[in-house]
Amino acid sequence: MNWALVAFALTVSTVNGEKTVRHVHLSLSDDPTEMIVSWTTLRPLPGIVPYVNYGTSPSHLSEKVRASTVTWTDGGELKRVRYTHRAFLKYLHPGARYYYSAGSANEMSRVFSFFQPDGTRPLRAAVYGDVSLVNGFSIGPLVEAVKNAEFDLIIHLGDFAYDLGKENGSKGDAFMNALEPIMAEVPYMTIAGNHESEQNFLHYENRFTMPFNGFYQDNQFWSITIGVLHMIGISTEYYLTGRTYEVQTQYEWLKNDLQTNRGKWNVVFMHRPLYCSSKSPSGCNGEENTLPRDGKFGFPGLEALFNNEGVDMVFWGHEHTYERLWPVFKSKPFVGSDLHELLVVMIICILTKRSPNLSRPFDLAITAMSCSRLTTQLI
């Protein structure tokens, strides 16, 4: 595999040798004919409007759309100010390839491209979580795969950079720079993990742009539909940070969203697992698992809702292992002929890209719910 990054002979504006248009990335809205382009600058644009030029030819970016700007200040010692710009590209044709450049009259990014997802074709998605540049062994292969147009969508299940706000946000800047060749070419959908709770989710909320859920613009819960596949991102971190009101709002939104999309394949993405057979002392039976799974007063549990409203598949991260489970409900696995007894089919991916070698990171006794585990070297 060629791990070298492609060198693009394009000119972008720089200050002191550094790019001023940074962290260009894509995400989907709840409209299948839209694409969101987001990017960051480290200085304001007084009197200048940020925008995206785009079109179906790299040499003729005939369309132009203005971007909105949010100013935010890191809570670290240096109080660094960053500016996030967001532009919505509308009326795109599913399956078509578009080229674009983001910036302003001061500077523009190089030209990137993307394919608008097409619901009539099979969807090729990469789903992973818990990624940093330290031991980031998957980043090189992901860059290569994106360059070869092998993915239509990427979903990151939380825990970015360890952490986005560390070192006055420099850790997050480096992470976003490193993943730009991925995120600027393929829609990059995100879920908040426990490491994003630093500074009250400041960096997560301002660095990414997820579909608006009708209640909060915090990127914590959202849904999109591509063809017959309905994908839902939800927050387990509302539970673990004691946000009762947000938990209840998300729960009612999720219930309505699932009922509205009952005829589709419903797939949920979240950070903390409801089940696993991890070697940790709690074994996914600690409060961080049981609270979102079973709930308690003021915190409605998710497992019964998944079962009652016909969720077909759930992906989660956090445990830094890879495992697929049999369909399971209330700790009971359903294998073979028992499948008809269960409305929800849970196929759980718990994966890490932080450790190059997994040598039995699970309990020694294989649990009945465990279908498949990765215990050899990660690729």
Secondary structure, DSSP 8 states (H G I E B T S, - for coil): -------------EETTEESSEEEEEE--SSTT-EEEEEEESS--TT---EEEEESBTTB--EEEE-EEEEEE--STT--EEEEEEEEE-S--TT-EEEEEEE-SS-B---EEEE---TTS---EEEE--B-STT-TTHHHHHHHHHTT--SEEEE-S-BTT-TTTGGGHHHHHHHHHHHHHHTTS-EEE---GGGGGGGGHHHHHH------SS--SSSSEEEEETTEEEEE--SHHHHTT-HHHHHHHHHHHHHHHHHTTTSEEEEE-SS-S---BSSSSTT-SHHHHHHHHEETTEE-SHHHHHHTT--EEE--SSSS-EEE--EETTEE--GGGGGG-S---------SS-SB-S--B-SS--TTEEEE--SB--
